[in-house]
Amino acid sequence: MRVRKITPREAWKIMGFTDEDYNKVSKINCETALYHQAGNSIVVNVIYNVLKELLK
């Protein structure tokens, strides 16, 4: 069985960004930079729900 690598667009979508966000940034960055930027981001929805549970 072979596992495929996700695309930079998929990485950005997993992190909660829109296609519009990705399209803007992909025009000025190389593929490696796009992976790094997605990996260094924080998923706002996850942080929001974690904090919401902690503050109950």
Helices and strands as residue ranges (DSSP letters): H 8-14, H 19-26, H 31-39, H 44-54
